[in-house]
């Protein structure tokens, strides 16, 4: 959990953006995009990545899995996520 939090805070830091783009281009290349387009894509999608596991998100995904037949029922957050994991996370806290 701590490693995920450290990584989250690193990639959310604007000072690390260029290094992040370089890592992303190596790990997830998109040949159809030039450097400027790729950086814009990363910047646009960055807010969707995080370490927070909200109860609402867990419930939504479980309901979709039940509807799709992958799960028989939904579960409480406490049955799925360690009580050490905060529901939301902020690098400043």
Secondary structure, DSSP 8 states (H G I E B T S, - for coil): -HHHHHHHHHHHSGGGHHHHHHHHHHHS--TTS-HHHHHHHHHHHGGG--S---HHHHHHHHHHHHHTTS-SS---HHHHS-TTS-SS--TT-
